[in-house]
């Protein structure tokens, strides 16, 4: 049978664009449909604009620390939210254009409208039906707010990037990386910030030492952390402010309630009911190891399958799909081991490999190396911020199982260490590696005494 396209991709986020571009480069006839914005969550309402806001929030610390190095700033620095958001929007528009050029210049047919699956080999866009040998769903995820009384008064992470003004008081609800990042952003930009989390301690799944250290640092920075706390209802008052009633009966006054309590797969009006595609027990699209759904001609990847919801992972999955379908001699399965990641809280977290808890649960004979120190940059200032570095090592094989850091540029530092872990580096190799002096990063190759030894 002859099809209009060899591959029809629904969703122009990181994974969809990567799969489309490389499939076209391998000689396939490819179309991409996108109804919102090119570049997906990461470019538009995720990693990129978030990190720009983190940079903006960090200047407050820089101004405060400058006096220790002899700088006199004069008048108190003044921050303008509208300028930051306007400049952020301009940069995102530039990136949207780059993504458009990447697709079009690769020979991909770009359809900037909503696509709906008609059956196993047909997609409908603006009333026109296209046939495709393979259909790839890469529609990503969407933030969700619990259905509590007054939930319509709260905002999610998408909306936070387009607030008209910086709220004076913010309640951040959630304990994941988005919550701690935005708590740092709002706090750093001058808002009175409270973070609520229903559990004992945020960042579940991260190393215990990292979680505790960040708790201490965020508290020092002025964020009001409240654990074992959750909102029962939100009321809007006559003056426009909000009142959050907690499940324990307490009432908190605020100007903004920001929810970061989870994301759902974006499957709205996608037409999956017209196919054999099935969802898993969490509501994500179920796929096998080759990203194939229960409908053999339909594949899915990225946040919509709910595995590891990170941009580089979606890129790797997109590449794997393109290679398997159209360049099988170059196919390599996606390796989900040793995925480095960063949390752009203030201070940052960088991590790769197993946490201490995971290593012990897996049966390793664990030895831990850990360092807690004041960064050199802060020694001439009154800042009390401290950096944490930690190595999790298998005592029997000497292999380094995990690297964890809380401190400035943690993501930049851990990226390099991820290569070492991927290559199977031992603690002896770390010890034999000469450090770059004076840097914080050299601490990872100079820790010699195990914790508790």
Number of C-alpha atoms within 10 A of each C-alpha: 3 8 14 15 20 20 29 29 29 29 27 31 26 27 31 33 28 23 29 32 24 23 26 22 17 14 12 20 19 27 25 26 24 23 15 14 20 25 24 25 23 16 22 24 19 16 16 17 20 23 16 16 23 22 15 16 21 18 15 17 13 10 14 15 19 15 14 15 11 9 11 10 11 6 6 7 10 7 15 10 16 14 10 13 19 12 12 20 16 11 16 20 16 11 17 18 12 14 21 18 13 16 23 15 11 16 18 25 18 16 16 17 15 16 25 21 23 18 19 20 20 19 23 18 17 11 9 8 15 17 20 24 17 21 29 26 26 30 29 29 21 17 17 15 17 14 10 11 12 16 17 13 15 20 19 19 21 14 12 17 17 14 13 10 11 18 20 15 20 22 26 28 27 25 22 18 19 24 25 25 22 26 28 28 25 24 25 24 21 16 19 19 24 21 25 22 22 16 15 11 16 23 22 13 12 18 21 14 18 20 17 13 18 24 17 13 19 20 12 13 17 14 21 17 19 16 16 12 19 19 23 19 16 22 18 15 10 7 6 11 15 23 20 22 17 16 14 11 10 11 15 14 17 20 19 23 25 23 24 22 20 17 17 16 20 16 19 9 11 18 16 20 12 12 16 14 21 16 15 11 8 11 14 20 25 21 20 10 8 15 22 20 24 17 17 13 17 27 23 30 31 29 27 24 25 19 13 13 16 16 20 16 21 27 19 21 26 28 24 23 30 25 20 16 15 19 17 12 8 10 15 14 14 16 10 10 11 17 18 22 19 20 20 27 24 28 22 21 27 24 29 24 23 24 23 25 14 16 19 15 9 10 9 16 13 17 21 18 20 20 17 15 13 15 17 11 14 16 12 13 14 11 17 12 18 18 21 22 25 25 24 27 25 20 14 10 11 18 18 26 25 25 27 30 31 29 27 21 18 25 23 13 18 23 17 12 23 21 14 15 21 15 9 14 17 18 24 12 15 19 14 11 13 11 16 11 9 9 11 22 20 16 20 25 18 16 17 12 12 14 11 7 7
